[in-house]
Amino acid sequence: RLLLLTDRESEAVELLMSKQPQITPHLSYYELLALAARQNRQYQLSEQIYANLVAVEGNRGDWWVGLGIALDAQGLSGKAHGAFLRATKTNQLSTALGDYARQRLASLSGKTGR
């Protein structure tokens, strides 16, 4: 977390990737790794980790938003739309995160033909 706070995302990803415990009892570890990868513009890695997280615990709206951001950054508009939509359906988003997800849904709707 300190590495992320000091804008050393690359080092954070490298450190977290070197340890990788099992996902199930260490969800917060992988949440941090997904965030670090996203902040370091490693969107495919971030996508993979967020996808694994929501597969374990699919009611976490913040993880669906993280997945949507990673997909959106890769130009995968249809998949990103689906992730943001799923995030809003969890009813577990902060006001700011919910607003962001709805804004991205509106923007992506034109790109996905929805």
C-alpha positions as CSV (number, residue, x, y, z in Angstrom):
1,R,0.0,0.0,0.0
2,L,2.9,2.3,0.8
3,L,4.3,1.8,-2.7
4,L,1.0,2.8,-4.2
5,L,0.8,5.9,-2.1
6,T,4.2,6.9,-3.2
7,D,3.5,6.4,-6.9
8,R,5.6,3.3,-7.2
9,E,3.0,1.1,-8.9
10,S,5.4,-1.0,-10.8
11,E,7.3,-2.0,-7.7
12,A,4.0,-2.8,-6.0
13,V,2.9,-5.1,-8.8
14,E,6.3,-6.8,-8.8
15,L,6.3,-7.3,-5.0
16,L,2.7,-8.6,-4.9
17,M,3.3,-10.9,-8.0
18,S,6.3,-12.5,-6.2
19,K,4.2,-13.7,-3.3
20,Q,0.7,-14.8,-4.7
21,P,-1.0,-16.8,-1.9
22,Q,-4.2,-18.7,-2.6
23,I,-7.0,-16.3,-3.6
24,T,-9.9,-17.5,-1.4
25,P,-8.5,-16.6,2.0
26,H,-6.6,-13.6,0.6
27,L,-9.1,-11.6,-1.3
28,S,-7.8,-8.2,-0.1
29,Y,-4.3,-9.2,-1.2
30,Y,-5.6,-9.7,-4.8
31,E,-7.8,-6.6,-4.6
32,L,-4.6,-4.6,-3.9
33,L,-2.8,-6.4,-6.7
34,A,-5.6,-5.6,-9.2
35,L,-5.6,-2.0,-8.2
36,A,-1.8,-1.8,-8.5
37,A,-1.8,-3.4,-11.9
38,R,-4.5,-1.0,-13.1
39,Q,-2.7,2.0,-11.8
40,N,0.5,0.7,-13.5
41,R,-1.6,0.4,-16.8
42,Q,-1.3,-3.4,-16.8
43,Y,-4.9,-3.7,-17.8
44,Q,-4.9,-7.3,-18.8
45,L,-3.4,-8.4,-15.5
46,S,-5.9,-6.1,-13.7
47,E,-8.8,-7.6,-15.7
48,Q,-7.7,-11.2,-14.9
49,I,-7.5,-10.5,-11.2
50,Y,-10.8,-8.7,-11.0
51,A,-12.4,-11.5,-13.0
52,N,-11.1,-14.0,-10.5
53,L,-12.3,-11.9,-7.6
54,V,-15.8,-11.5,-8.8
55,A,-15.9,-15.2,-9.6
56,V,-15.3,-15.8,-5.9
57,E,-17.5,-13.0,-4.6
58,G,-19.9,-11.7,-7.3
59,N,-21.7,-9.2,-5.1
60,R,-18.8,-6.8,-4.7
61,G,-19.8,-3.7,-6.8
62,D,-16.4,-2.1,-6.4
63,W,-14.7,-5.2,-8.0
64,W,-17.1,-5.1,-10.9
65,V,-16.2,-1.4,-11.4
66,G,-12.5,-2.3,-11.3
67,L,-13.1,-4.9,-13.9
68,G,-15.1,-2.5,-16.0
69,I,-12.3,0.1,-15.8
70,A,-9.7,-2.5,-16.9
71,L,-11.9,-3.7,-19.8
72,D,-12.7,-0.1,-20.8
73,A,-9.0,0.8,-20.9
74,Q,-8.4,-2.1,-23.3
75,G,-11.2,-0.9,-25.6
76,L,-13.5,-3.8,-24.8
77,S,-16.6,-1.6,-24.7
78,G,-19.2,-4.4,-24.7
79,K,-17.5,-6.3,-21.8
80,A,-16.9,-3.1,-19.9
81,H,-20.6,-2.1,-20.3
82,G,-21.6,-5.5,-18.9
83,A,-19.2,-5.1,-15.9
84,F,-20.4,-1.6,-15.1
85,L,-24.0,-2.8,-15.4
86,R,-23.4,-5.7,-13.1
87,A,-21.7,-3.2,-10.6
88,T,-24.8,-1.1,-10.5
89,K,-27.1,-4.1,-9.9
90,T,-25.2,-5.0,-6.7
91,N,-26.6,-2.0,-4.9
92,Q,-23.3,-2.0,-2.9
93,L,-21.5,1.0,-4.4
94,S,-20.6,4.3,-2.7
95,T,-22.4,7.3,-4.2
96,A,-19.2,8.4,-6.1
97,L,-18.5,4.9,-7.5
98,G,-22.2,4.4,-8.4
99,D,-22.2,7.8,-10.2
100,Y,-19.0,6.8,-12.0
101,A,-20.4,3.4,-13.1
102,R,-23.6,5.0,-14.4
103,Q,-21.7,7.7,-16.3
104,R,-19.5,5.0,-18.0
105,L,-22.6,3.0,-18.8
106,A,-24.2,6.0,-20.5
107,S,-21.0,6.7,-22.4
108,L,-20.5,3.1,-23.4
109,S,-24.1,2.6,-24.5
110,G,-23.4,4.4,-27.7
111,K,-20.3,2.3,-28.4
112,T,-22.0,-1.0,-27.8
113,G,-25.2,-0.3,-29.6
114,R,-27.3,-0.7,-26.4
